[in-house]
Amino acid sequence: MPESVADTTPDATPLDSLVVASAEAADITTRVLVARDAYYRQDAAVFSDADYDLLVQRLAELERLYPELQSQDSPTQTVGGRAETTLFDPVTHAERMLSLDNVFSIEEFETWARKAAENSGRAVHYLCELKIDGLAINLRYANGVLVSAATRGDGVVGEDVTENIDLVPGIPSRLAGTGHPLLMEVRGEVFFPVAAFDELNAAQSAAGERVFANARNAAAGSLRQKAAGKNTDQLRLMKARLGRLRMLVHGIGAWENPPVQTQSEVYGLLEGWGLPTSSYFRVVPSVAEAAEFIEYYGAHRGSVVHELDGIVVKIDELALHAELGATNRAPRWAIAYKYPPEQVNTKLLDIVVSVGRTGRATPFAVMQKVLVAGSEVRQATLHNQDVVKAKGVLIGDIIVLRKAGDVIPEVLGPVVELRDGTEREFVMPLNCPECGTPLAPAKEGDIDLRCPNARSCPAQVRGRVEHIGSRGGLDIEVLGEVAASALTQPTVPADPPLSTEAGLFDLELADLLPIQVLVRDAETGLPKEDDGVAKIRMPFCRNPNPAEKKQGLTGLQPSSNALKLLVEIEKAKTKPLWRILVSLNIRHVGPVAARALANHFGSLDAIRAATREELAGVDGVGSIIADAVLDWFQVDWHVDIVTQWAAAGVQFATPGHAGPGAAETAGGVLAGLTVVATGSLEGFTREGAQEAIIAAGGKSASSVSKNTDFVAAGPGAGSKLGKAETLGIRILDADEFRTLLAGGPDGLAPASSPVST
């Protein structure tokens, strides 16, 4: 989109510029109105929020440069979608429902805040709250009784959804307490909590139904359903879906002389009357503190129970609302700060199938590169062929992409309205793309397909070798993605140094020279490219330097990485037993289970000699992992790995360990406590946090329950954080988590929150 009309027409006359601007404004207006109609009436997204905002910003710029282009019905001057409706009865709001103007940087926000304060002519306070990505609703109460619930519509007339609102938990049909006004309108957002939305999509997928592209459209589609004409099963599903919705109120409309002076006092009054209000708000006296609130939740978006795309900042003093007034579409006493998009649109270029270290064949979306939640994304997992089908995506589609928990790219679904007929369906291959072995489920009823050639499928061997070198495994420096590919799938020589991981500890320098390898992506297995050319590397070789050439040295020489790899492999032979166990690639045995097994038994021989009951009885192991351990040792080539590693000097016992069960008596500062680590805790990997809990004598749990003592939560914690809050469990940040690990609960300061009221 051009930055200005003048930039695109440098030699044009003023009249020519106006003609060009008029044509562009007309085009943008059409596109925005089509998008609005789809968003408000069809619960569909033609553009991502970010693209829509850019269009409206561009239109506003054109209207600023050429005021004659602005009309009263311009999208920059109007609110929401069209008012006419046939499915629901119309409801005229007692007071118009406005929208909010947006800012996209802290500097823009500070300019707005200072201007609002200057126009008020007095000291102001700023109420900061989360901008819920839901469906705007107006509740009308007469003498404390709910008489109607309506959507925003065009701001003047909305749709009557009272019958459905009655099925949304937490919205009172009669207010509690006393002192209710004769007429009161309460504004809020109806939304799906993140966990409920994920459950809904899982149910849709399991039933073979189309999954929802985003939580806002799912909420709108759920609330805008008519019971009339539905059969019993449809009514049951409709009620179940409405029962998953929630609402939070965030403002008032018509209300003559409310008995409070500030917006924050309004929230207290509404909460006392039984209306659901958000705890995620804060009143601050300065612009700087409001900016801190914005930045805090920008870094902790995943910690909230609902989707949010920004922060709303309001002048807290109600008297100033009337003084500052409003434009045609938005109040001057409030602003919405929009975060960089978590959800964007891009093109699905292809779907490729990758085979991982466990043999699982996973479809991956290969997309046109796009910026989402602050980083560039080109690919995302689609899990399995059933998920591809459930999401309804075709190769060539414009798709909706988000980062789940601000971390993992997730394809939500296609923008069906933008299809042009060139799109094609994905077909799951019948054979492994790496070794040609027919794909099959691991057992009857499994959805996932796997390559059964576990011993020698190049992709599986590559994945296992890379896993051995990872931080969660033997943490072998240099043995990463490229080195693993070089050792197992080189382009030169024809025979790889490692046909399985059994020979890893027998590698010698001669095995590393020369190796040439095609650099692959760790997830998809696709070759990486520079400007369309595949990357080829010789990771263990170098050319002689000038001094060496003077001494007559010629030909490729071992690189520092080659020498370091051999040193690191030698050091790895005496790494802790739990790391050795992880590196054997036994299914389900990650760092937590491996540590539990190593601590209890002390040696691989003791683990192999244990019965199923003895293995399953270890805290943190259980029957599934016990079966996996026993099954692993029944495979002859697995036993060959242990035999060959032992012959090479790998240490399969913990020095000084007293035998099975002895470690449990050692205790620790977290003895008897259960801790859940969730989200991105600064300074810890997910496995590292779990290991630290176990090392301190505690139990590391994967889910929150009434038996949980503490939850250590970072950005992306999601539903576990919400459950902890509901159960009243102490929530720790990364620093408090370190304190707990070092000194136990007694070392913790009293609980506090940086953003509580």
C-alpha positions in Angstrom: 0.0 0.0 0.0 1.6 3.4 -1.0 2.5 5.7 1.8 0.9 8.8 0.2 -0.7 9.8 -3.1 2.0 12.4 -3.7 4.6 9.6 -3.6 2.8 7.7 -6.4 2.2 10.7 -8.6 5.2 13.1 -8.3 4.5 15.0 -11.5 0.7 15.1 -11.3 -1.4 18.2 -11.1 -3.6 18.8 -8.0 -6.6 17.7 -10.0 -4.9 14.5 -11.2 -3.8 13.7 -7.6 -7.4 14.1 -6.5 -8.7 11.8 -9.2 -6.1 9.1 -8.2 -6.9 9.6 -4.5 -10.6 9.4 -5.2 -10.2 6.1 -7.0 -8.1 4.6 -4.3 -10.4 5.8 -1.6 -13.4 4.2 -3.4 -11.6 0.9 -3.8 -10.6 0.8 -0.1 -14.1 1.8 1.0 -15.6 -1.1 -1.0 -13.1 -3.6 0.5 -13.6 -2.4 4.0 -17.4 -2.6 3.7 -17.2 -6.1 2.3 -14.9 -7.1 5.2 -17.2 -5.4 7.7 -20.3 -7.2 6.3 -18.5 -10.6 6.5 -17.2 -9.9 10.0 -20.4 -8.6 11.6 -23.1 -10.5 9.7 -21.4 -13.7 8.5 -18.9 -14.2 11.3 -16.2 -14.6 8.8 -12.8 -12.8 8.3 -11.9 -11.6 4.8 -8.8 -9.9 6.1 -6.7 -10.3 9.2 -7.2 -7.6 11.8 -3.9 -6.1 11.0 -4.6 -5.9 7.3 -8.1 -4.4 8.0 -6.5 -1.8 10.3 -4.0 -0.8 7.6 -6.8 -0.3 5.1 -8.7 2.0 7.5 -5.5 3.9 8.3 -4.8 4.4 4.6 -8.4 5.6 4.0 -8.1 8.1 6.9 -4.8 9.4 5.5 -6.4 10.0 2.1 -9.3 11.8 3.8 -6.9 13.9 5.7 -5.0 14.9 2.5 -8.2 15.4 0.6 -11.0 16.4 3.0 -13.5 16.5 0.1 -13.3 12.7 -0.1 -14.8 12.2 3.4 -18.5 11.6 3.7 -20.7 10.9 6.7 -21.0 7.2 5.8 -17.2 6.7 5.3 -15.9 3.7 7.2 -13.7 6.1 9.1 -16.8 7.8 10.4 -19.2 4.9 11.1 -19.3 2.0 13.5 -19.7 -1.8 13.0 -21.8 -3.5 10.4 -25.1 -2.8 8.7 -28.1 -2.6 10.9 -30.6 -4.5 8.8 -31.3 -8.0 9.9 -33.7 -10.8 9.0 -32.6 -13.6 11.4 -33.1 -11.6 14.6 -35.4 -8.8 15.7 -33.9 -5.3 15.6 -33.1 -3.5 18.9 -32.5 0.2 19.1 -29.9 1.0 21.7 -31.0 3.6 24.3 -27.6 5.2 23.8 -25.4 4.7 20.7 -22.7 2.1 20.9 -19.4 3.7 19.8 -16.3 2.0 18.6 -12.7 3.0 19.6 -9.9 4.8 17.8 -6.7 2.8 17.6 -3.0 3.6 18.2 -0.2 1.2 17.2 2.9 2.5 19.1 3.7 3.7 22.6 4.5 7.1 21.1 1.1 7.4 19.5 -0.5 6.4 22.8 1.4 9.0 24.8 0.4 11.7 22.3 -3.3 10.8 22.8 -3.0 10.5 26.6 -1.3 13.9 27.0 -3.8 15.6 24.6 -6.7 14.1 26.5 -5.3 15.4 29.8 -4.6 18.8 28.3 -8.1 19.1 26.9 -9.6 18.2 30.3 -7.6 21.0 31.9 -7.0 19.0 35.1 -5.2 16.0 36.5 -6.6 12.7 35.2 -6.3 9.1 36.0 -6.0 6.4 33.4 -8.0 3.1 33.6 -6.1 0.4 31.7 -7.8 -2.9 30.8 -7.5 -5.7 28.4 -9.1 -5.5 25.0 -11.1 -8.7 24.7 -11.3 -10.2 21.2 -15.0 -11.1 21.3 -18.5 -10.0 20.3 -19.7 -6.6 21.6 -23.0 -6.9 23.5 -25.4 -4.4 25.1 -27.4 -5.6 28.1 -30.4 -3.5 29.1 -31.8 -3.7 32.6 -35.0 -2.2 33.9 -35.3 -2.0 37.6 -32.6 -4.6 37.9 -34.3 -7.1 35.4 -32.7 -8.0 32.1 -35.1 -7.0 29.3 -32.9 -7.3 26.3 -29.4 -8.3 25.0 -28.3 -7.0 21.6 -25.3 -7.0 19.4 -23.6 -3.7 18.4 -24.9 -3.7 14.8 -24.3 -0.2 13.3 -24.1 1.3 16.8 -27.7 2.5 16.7 -29.6 -0.7 15.9 -28.4 -4.2 16.8 -29.8 -7.8 16.8 -31.9 -9.2 19.7 -30.0 -12.2 21.1 -31.7 -12.2 24.5 -32.8 -15.8 24.3 -29.3 -17.0 23.7 -27.7 -14.7 26.3 -29.8 -16.5 28.9 -27.8 -19.6 28.2 -24.4 -17.9 28.7 -23.1 -18.6 32.3 -22.5 -15.7 34.6 -25.0 -13.2 33.1 -27.7 -12.5 35.7 -31.3 -12.2 34.6 -32.0 -10.2 37.8 -29.3 -8.1 39.4 -28.3 -8.8 43.0 -28.4 -6.1 45.7 -30.4 -2.9 45.7 -30.3 0.6 44.3 -30.7 -0.4 40.6 -31.5 2.4 38.2 -34.9 2.5 36.3 -33.0 2.0 33.1 -29.4 0.9 32.6 -27.3 -0.3 29.6 -24.2 -2.3 30.3 -21.7 -3.0 27.5 -19.3 -5.9 27.4 -17.8 -8.7 25.3 -19.0 -12.2 24.8 -16.0 -14.6 24.2 -14.7 -18.1 24.3 -12.0 -18.6 26.9 -8.9 -20.0 25.2 -9.3 -23.5 26.8 -13.0 -23.6 25.8 -12.2 -22.6 22.2 -9.5 -25.3 21.9 -12.0 -27.9 23.3 -14.7 -26.7 20.9 -12.4 -27.1 17.9 -11.2 -30.5 19.1 -14.9 -31.6 19.3 -15.5 -30.2 15.9 -12.5 -32.0 14.4 -13.5 -35.3 16.1 -17.0 -35.0 14.7 -15.6 -34.3 11.2 -17.0 -30.8 11.3 -15.1 -27.7 10.1 -13.0 -26.1 12.8 -13.4 -22.4 13.6 -10.7 -20.0 12.3 -10.7 -17.9 15.4 -12.3 -17.5 18.8 -14.1 -14.3 18.0 -15.9 -15.7 15.0 -16.8 -18.9 16.9 -18.3 -16.8 19.7 -20.3 -14.7 17.2 -21.5 -17.7 15.3 -22.5 -19.5 18.5 -24.4 -16.5 19.9 -26.1 -15.7 16.6 -28.0 -19.1 16.3 -31.7 -19.5 16.2 -33.3 -22.3 18.1 -36.4 -22.5 15.9 -36.2 -25.3 13.3 -33.4 -27.2 15.1 -33.8 -30.8 16.0 -33.1 -32.2 19.5 -29.4 -33.0 18.8 -28.8 -29.6 17.2 -30.4 -27.9 20.2 -28.3 -29.9 22.6 -25.1 -28.9 20.7 -26.2 -25.3 20.5 -26.8 -25.1 24.3 -23.5 -26.8 25.0 -21.7 -24.3 22.8 -23.4 -21.3 24.4 -22.6 -22.9 27.8 -18.9 -22.5 27.0 -19.1 -18.8 26.3 -18.4 -16.1 28.9 -19.0 -12.4 29.1 -17.1 -9.5 30.8 -18.6 -6.1 31.1 -16.4 -3.1 30.4 -18.6 0.0 30.3 -22.0 1.6 30.5 -24.4 3.1 28.0 -27.7 4.7 29.0 -27.7 5.4 32.8 -29.0 8.6 34.3 -26.9 10.0 37.1 -24.9 7.0 38.1 -24.1 7.2 41.9 -20.3 7.0 41.3 -17.6 9.4 40.0 -15.2 7.1 38.1 -15.2 4.2 35.7 -13.4 2.0 38.2 -16.2 2.7 40.7 -18.7 1.6 38.1 -16.9 -1.7 37.9 -17.2 -2.2 41.6 -20.9 -1.3 41.6 -21.6 -3.7 38.7 -19.6 -6.5 40.3 -21.6 -6.0 43.5 -24.8 -6.4 41.5 -23.6 -9.8 40.2 -22.4 -8.7 36.7 -19.1 -10.4 35.5 -16.3 -7.9 35.5 -12.6 -8.4 34.6 -9.9 -8.5 37.2 -7.4 -7.5 34.6 -7.5 -3.7 35.0 -5.6 -1.0 36.8 -6.0 2.7 37.5 -2.8 4.7 37.2 -2.1 8.4 37.7 0.5 8.8 34.9 1.0 8.2 31.2 4.3 6.4 32.0 2.5 3.9 34.2 -0.2 3.3 31.6 2.6 2.6 29.1 4.1 0.1 31.5 0.7 -1.7 31.8 0.6 -1.9 28.0 4.1 -3.3 27.7 3.6 -5.8 30.6 0.6 -7.5 28.8 2.4 -7.2 25.5 4.9 -9.6 27.0 2.4 -11.7 28.8 -0.5 -12.1 26.3 -0.5 -15.9 26.7 -1.1 -15.6 30.5 -4.7 -14.5 30.0 -7.7 -16.8 29.9 -9.2 -15.1 26.8 -7.8 -13.8 23.5 -6.7 -10.2 23.5 -5.4 -8.0 20.8 -4.6 -4.9 22.7 -5.2 -2.6 25.7 -8.0 -0.1 26.2 -7.1 3.0 28.1 -9.9 5.2 29.4 -10.0 8.5 31.4 -11.3 7.2 34.7 -13.2 10.3 35.8 -16.8 10.1 34.4 -17.3 13.8 34.4 -14.6 14.2 31.8 -16.3 11.8 29.5 -19.1 14.3 28.8 -16.6 17.2 28.6 -14.3 15.5 26.1 -17.2 14.1 24.0 -16.9 11.9 21.0 -16.4 11.9 17.2 -19.0 10.3 14.9 -17.6 6.9 15.7 -15.4 6.9 18.9 -15.1 8.6 22.3 -12.3 11.1 22.8 -11.8 9.8 26.4 -10.8 6.3 25.4 -8.3 4.7 23.0 -7.3 1.2 22.0 -3.7 0.3 21.8 -3.3 -2.6 19.2 -0.5 -5.1 19.7 1.3 -6.4 16.6 -0.9 -9.1 15.1 -1.0 -12.6 16.6 -3.2 -13.6 13.7 -2.5 -12.9 10.0 -3.4 -14.1 6.6 -0.9 -15.7 4.2 -0.8 -18.1 1.2 -0.5 -21.8 1.7 2.1 -22.7 -1.0 2.3 -26.5 -0.3 1.8 -29.2 2.2 4.8 -31.5 2.7 5.2 -34.6 4.8 8.1 -34.9 7.3 9.2 -38.0 9.1 10.5 -37.5 12.6 12.7 -39.6 14.9 9.7 -41.7 16.1 8.7 -42.4 12.5 5.6 -40.3 12.7 4.6 -38.8 9.3 3.6 -35.2 9.8 2.1 -32.9 7.2 3.6 -29.4 7.4 2.1 -26.2 5.9 4.7 -24.4 3.7 3.6 -20.8 3.5 4.4 -17.5 2.0 6.7 -15.9 4.6 4.7 -13.6 7.0 5.4 -11.7 10.2 3.2 -12.8 13.1 3.7 -11.9 16.8 7.0 -10.4 16.1 8.8 -13.1 14.1 8.8 -14.4 10.5 7.0 -17.7 9.9 7.2 -19.9 6.8 5.9 -23.2 8.0 3.5 -24.8 10.6 2.6 -28.3 11.6 -0.8 -29.7 10.5 -0.4 -32.8 12.8 -2.0 -35.4 10.6 -4.2 -36.0 7.5 -7.4 -35.8 9.6 -6.4 -32.4 10.9 -5.8 -31.1 7.4 -9.2 -32.3 6.4 -10.9 -30.9 9.5 -9.3 -27.5 9.0 -10.6 -27.5 5.4 -7.4 -26.0 3.9 -6.5 -26.5 0.2 -3.0 -26.0 -1.3 -3.1 -22.5 -2.7 -5.6 -21.1 -0.1 -5.2 -17.8 1.7 -5.1 -19.1 5.3 -5.4 -17.6 8.7 -2.3 -18.1 10.8 -1.7 -17.4 14.5 1.0 -18.1 17.1 -0.5 -20.2 19.8 0.7 -18.9 23.1 2.9 -16.4 21.2 5.2 -19.3 20.4 3.9 -22.0 18.1 2.6 -21.2 14.6 -0.8 -22.6 14.0 -3.0 -22.7 10.9 -6.5 -21.9 11.9 -8.3 -22.4 8.6 -8.9 -21.0 5.0 -10.4 -17.7 3.9 -12.9 -19.4 1.7 -14.2 -16.1 0.3 -10.8 -15.5 -1.4 -10.7 -18.8 -3.4 -10.3 -18.5 -7.1 -10.6 -22.2 -8.2 -6.9 -22.9 -8.6 -6.6 -24.5 -5.2 -6.1 -28.3 -4.9 -6.6 -30.9 -2.2 -3.8 -32.4 -0.2 -3.3 -36.1 -0.6 -1.4 -38.0 2.1 1.4 -40.2 0.6 1.2 -43.9 1.0 4.9 -44.4 1.4 7.6 -42.8 3.6 9.1 -39.9 1.6 12.5 -40.7 3.0 12.9 -44.4 2.6 9.9 -45.6 0.6 8.5 -47.9 3.2 4.7 -48.1 3.2 3.2 -45.9 6.0 0.9 -47.5 8.5 -0.6 -46.8 12.0 1.5 -48.0 14.9 -1.6 -49.8 16.2 -5.2 -50.3 15.2 -7.2 -47.1 15.7 -4.3 -44.7 15.5 -4.9 -41.6 13.4 -1.2 -40.9 12.9 0.7 -42.8 10.2 4.2 -43.9 10.8 7.2 -45.3 8.9 7.8 -48.7 10.4 11.4 -48.8 9.2 12.7 -47.5 12.5 16.1 -49.0 12.4 17.3 -47.6 9.1 14.9 -44.9 7.8 17.4 -42.0 7.2 15.0 -39.4 8.6 14.4 -41.4 11.8 18.2 -42.0 12.3 18.9 -38.3 11.7 16.2 -37.3 14.2 17.5 -39.7 16.9 21.1 -38.6 16.5 20.1 -34.9 16.7 18.0 -35.7 19.8 21.1 -37.4 21.4 23.0 -34.2 21.0 20.2 -31.9 22.3 20.2 -30.1 25.6 17.6 -32.5 26.9 19.8 -35.5 25.9 23.6 -35.7 26.2 24.0 -32.0 25.4 26.8 -32.6 23.0 28.1 -29.3 21.6 28.4 -29.3 17.8 26.0 -32.3 17.4 23.1 -30.2 16.2 20.9 -30.2 13.1 23.6 -29.9 10.5 26.0 -32.3 12.1 23.3 -34.9 12.6 22.4 -34.6 8.9 26.0 -34.9 7.9 26.6 -38.1 9.9 23.4 -39.8 8.7 22.4 -38.3 5.3 25.5 -36.9 3.6 25.5 -36.2 -0.1 29.2 -37.2 0.1 30.2 -40.0 0.8 27.6 -42.4 -0.4 27.8 -44.5 2.8 27.0 -42.4 5.9 29.3 -42.6 8.9 26.3 -43.6 11.0 23.6 -46.0 9.7 22.2 -46.1 13.2 23.1 -44.3 16.4 24.9 -47.5 17.7 28.2 -46.3 16.2 28.1 -42.8 17.6 30.8 -43.4 20.3 33.1 -45.2 17.9 33.5 -42.2 15.5 37.0 -41.3 14.6 38.5 -38.3 12.7 38.8 -40.2 9.5 35.0 -40.8 9.6 34.4 -37.1 9.4 36.5 -36.3 6.3 35.3 -35.4 3.9 31.5 -35.0 4.5 29.3 -32.9 2.3 25.7 -32.3 3.4 22.5 -30.7 2.2 21.3 -28.4 5.0 17.7 -29.3 5.9 15.0 -27.7 8.1 14.8 -29.4 11.4 11.0 -29.8 11.3 10.0 -30.4 7.7 13.2 -32.0 6.5 13.1 -29.8 3.4 16.4 -28.4 2.0 17.1 -24.9 3.1 17.8 -22.4 0.4 19.6 -19.1 -0.2 18.0 -17.2 -3.0 16.5 -20.4 -4.4 19.8 -22.4 -4.2 20.0 -25.3 -1.8 22.6 -24.9 1.0 25.5 -27.3 0.9 28.0 -27.5 3.7 31.2 -29.3 4.7 30.7 -29.0 8.5 33.9 -30.9 9.5 36.3 -29.7 6.9 38.4 -26.6 6.1 41.0 -25.5 3.6 44.6 -25.0 4.9 45.4 -21.4 6.1 48.3 -19.5 4.4 50.8 -20.6 7.0 49.9 -24.2 6.4 50.1 -23.8 2.7 53.7 -22.4 3.0 54.5 -25.6 4.9 53.3 -27.6 2.0 50.0 -28.7 3.5 47.3 -29.2 0.9 43.8 -30.7 0.7 40.9 -30.5 3.1 41.8 -30.4 6.8 39.6 -31.2 9.9 37.8 -28.1 11.1 37.6 -27.0 14.8 34.1 -28.4 14.8 35.3 -31.9 13.9 37.9 -31.9 16.7 35.4 -30.4 19.2 32.8 -33.1 18.3 35.1 -35.9 19.1 36.1 -34.3 22.4 32.4 -33.7 23.3 31.5 -37.3 22.4 34.2 -38.6 24.7 33.0 -36.4 27.5 29.4 -37.6 26.9 30.4 -41.1 27.9 30.3 -40.2 31.6 27.2 -37.9 31.6 24.5 -38.6 34.2 22.5 -41.8 33.7 19.3 -39.9 33.1 20.8 -38.2 30.1 21.9 -41.6 28.8 18.4 -42.9 29.2 16.9 -40.0 27.3 19.4 -40.5 24.5 18.3 -44.1 24.0 15.2 -42.7 22.4 12.8 -44.9 24.4 9.2 -43.8 23.6 7.7 -41.6 26.4 11.0 -41.4 28.3 11.8 -37.8 28.5 14.0 -36.0 31.0 11.5 -36.1 33.8 10.8 -39.9 33.5 14.5 -40.6 32.9 15.5 -38.7 36.0 12.9 -40.6 38.1 14.2 -44.0 36.8 17.8 -43.1 37.2 17.3 -41.7 40.7 15.4 -44.8 41.8 17.3 -47.6 40.2 20.8 -46.2 39.8 21.9 -48.3 36.8 20.6 -49.5 33.4 21.1 -53.1 34.5 18.8 -52.5 37.5 16.2 -51.0 35.2 16.4 -53.9 32.8 16.0 -56.4 35.7 12.9 -54.6 37.1 9.4 -56.0 36.7 6.6 -54.0 35.1 5.1 -53.3 38.6 8.5 -52.1 39.9 9.0 -49.7 37.0 5.4 -48.4 37.1 5.6 -47.9 40.9 8.3 -45.2 40.5 6.8 -41.8 41.1 6.6 -40.0 37.8 6.8 -43.2 35.7 3.5 -45.2 35.6 2.3 -48.1 33.5 2.6 -46.5 30.1 6.2 -45.6 30.5 6.9 -49.0 32.1 5.5 -50.8 29.1 7.5 -48.6 26.8 10.8 -49.4 28.6 10.1 -53.2 28.6 9.1 -53.1 24.9 12.2 -51.2 23.9 14.5 -53.9 25.3 12.7 -56.6 23.3 14.1 -55.2 20.0 17.4 -56.7 19.0 18.9 -53.6 17.4 18.0 -51.6 20.5 20.1 -54.0 22.6 22.9 -53.7 20.0 23.0 -50.0 20.7 23.5 -50.6 24.5 26.1 -53.3 23.8 28.1 -51.1 21.4 27.9 -48.0 23.6 29.0 -50.0 26.6 31.9 -51.4 24.6 32.9 -47.9 23.7 33.0 -46.8 27.4 29.6 -45.3 28.0 28.8 -45.3 31.7 25.4 -46.9 32.4 25.4 -46.5 36.2 25.4 -43.7 38.7 28.7 -43.8 40.7 28.0 -44.5 44.4 24.3 -45.2 44.0 23.1 -47.5 46.7 20.6 -49.4 44.6 16.9 -49.3 43.8 14.8 -47.1 46.0 17.8 -45.6 47.9 17.5 -42.1 46.4 14.0 -41.5 47.7 15.3 -41.2 51.3 17.5 -38.2 50.4 14.6 -35.7 50.5 15.0 -32.1 49.4 13.5 -28.6 49.9 10.5 -29.5 47.8 9.9 -33.0 49.4 6.2 -33.7 49.5 5.3 -30.8 47.3 3.7 -30.9 43.8 4.7 -28.1 41.4 3.5 -27.4 37.8 5.8 -25.5 35.5 4.0 -23.9 32.5 4.7 -21.3 29.9 8.1 -19.8 29.0 9.9 -19.3 32.3 13.0 -17.1 31.8 16.2 -19.1 32.3 14.5 -22.5 32.0 13.6 -24.8 29.2 10.4 -26.8 29.8 12.3 -29.9 30.6 14.8 -27.9 32.6 12.1 -26.6 34.9 10.7 -30.1 35.4 14.2 -31.5 36.2 14.8 -28.7 38.7 11.6 -29.6 40.6 12.6 -33.2 40.8 16.2 -32.4 41.7 14.8 -30.3 44.6 12.8 -33.4 45.9 9.4 -32.3 44.5 7.0 -33.9 42.1 6.7 -32.2 38.7 3.1 -32.5 37.5 1.8 -31.8 34.0 -1.6 -30.6 35.0 -3.1 -28.4 37.7 -5.4 -29.9 40.3 -6.4 -29.4 43.9 -3.3 -31.4 44.9 -1.0 -28.8 43.3 1.0 -26.7 45.7 2.6 -24.2 43.3 2.3 -23.2 39.7 5.4 -21.6 38.1 4.1 -19.6 35.1 5.6 -17.6 32.3 4.2 -16.2 29.0 2.1 -18.7 27.2 0.9 -20.4 30.4 -2.7 -20.5 29.0 -5.4 -22.5 30.6 -3.2 -23.9 33.4 -2.8 -20.4 34.8 -6.6 -19.8 34.8 -7.2 -23.1 36.6 -4.6 -22.2 39.2 -6.3 -18.8 39.8 -9.7 -20.6 40.1 -8.3 -23.0 42.7 -6.5 -20.3 44.6 -3.1 -21.9 44.0 0.0 -19.7 44.5 1.4 -18.6 41.1 5.1 -17.9 40.9 7.1 -16.0 38.2 10.6 -17.1 37.1 12.4 -15.3 40.0 10.1 -16.7 42.6 10.5 -20.2 41.1 14.2 -19.9 41.5 13.7 -18.9 45.2 11.4 -21.9 45.7 14.0 -24.3 44.2 16.8 -22.9 46.4 15.1 -22.7 49.7 11.6 -24.2 49.6 8.3 -22.4 50.4 9.8 -20.7 53.5 12.0 -18.5 51.3 9.1 -17.0 49.4 7.9 -13.5 50.1 4.1 -13.0 50.5 2.2 -13.2 47.2 1.7 -10.0 45.2 0.8 -9.0 41.6 2.3 -6.2 39.6 -0.9 -5.5 37.8 -3.6 -6.0 40.4 -5.9 -3.2 41.4 
